[in-house]
Amino acid sequence: MSSKQKVVLWGRNGCSFCANVKAVLEAHNHPYEWIDVEGKDVLRDVLEVKYGSRLIPVVEIGGEGKYEALLHTELDRLESYLINK
């Protein structure tokens, strides 16, 4: 993955799927920004507007205002994405 690629993880503490995503990112030594949506309906509203879903986790990968999102149903692609970019 290019060093210019930024990863943003939307989730909440206590979410096992979110913890799994963190583990994959940390195993690849890839830094990420954590956005905690716990009790913050406005942040879930943002996810719904952007991606049509309020479900977490959501992983955004990109930079310079252009991001590709891996939604909760696509997280099996994360590790291969990290390896191949």
C-alpha positions in Angstrom: 0.0 0.0 0.0 1.3 3.4 -0.9 2.5 5.5 2.1 0.1 8.2 0.9 -2.9 5.9 1.5 -4.7 6.8 4.7 -6.9 4.3 6.6 -9.9 5.5 8.6 -11.7 2.9 10.8 -15.3 3.8 11.9 -16.4 1.6 14.8 -17.0 1.4 18.5 -15.3 -0.1 21.5 -16.6 -3.5 22.4 -17.4 -4.4 18.7 -15.7 -7.7 18.0 -15.6 -7.0 14.2 -14.0 -3.7 14.8 -11.4 -5.4 17.0 -10.7 -7.8 14.2 -10.1 -5.0 11.8 -7.8 -3.3 14.2 -5.8 -6.5 14.6 -5.4 -6.8 10.8 -4.2 -3.2 10.5 -1.8 -3.6 13.4 -0.5 -6.9 12.1 0.5 -5.1 8.9 1.9 -2.1 10.9 -0.5 0.2 9.1 -1.5 3.3 11.0 -5.1 4.2 11.0 -7.4 6.9 12.3 -10.1 5.6 14.7 -13.6 7.2 14.7 -15.6 6.0 17.6 -19.4 6.2 16.8 -20.5 5.0 20.2 -23.5 7.1 21.2 -22.9 9.5 18.3 -25.9 9.1 16.0 -24.7 12.0 13.9 -21.6 10.0 12.9 -23.8 7.0 12.0 -25.9 9.5 9.9 -22.7 10.4 8.0 -22.1 6.7 7.2 -25.6 6.3 6.0 -25.4 9.4 3.7 -22.0 8.3 2.4 -22.5 4.5 2.1 -26.2 3.8 2.6 -25.6 1.9 5.9 -25.3 2.8 9.5 -23.6 -0.5 10.3 -20.0 -0.7 11.5 -17.2 -1.3 11.0 -16.4 0.7 7.9 -12.9 1.0 6.6 -12.1 4.0 4.4 -8.8 3.8 2.4 -7.5 6.6 0.3 -6.4 10.2 0.6 -6.7 13.7 -0.9 -10.4 13.6 -0.5 -10.9 10.3 -2.4 -11.7 7.2 -0.4 -12.8 3.7 -1.1 -14.8 2.1 1.6 -14.9 -1.5 2.7 -18.2 -2.0 4.4 -18.9 -4.5 7.2 -19.8 -7.1 4.6 -16.5 -6.6 2.6 -14.0 -6.8 5.4 -12.6 -10.1 4.1 -11.0 -8.0 1.4 -9.0 -5.8 3.8 -6.0 -8.0 4.3 -5.5 -8.7 0.5 -6.0 -4.9 -0.1 -3.3 -4.1 2.4 -0.9 -6.6 0.8 -1.6 -5.7 -2.8 -1.5 -1.9 -2.5 
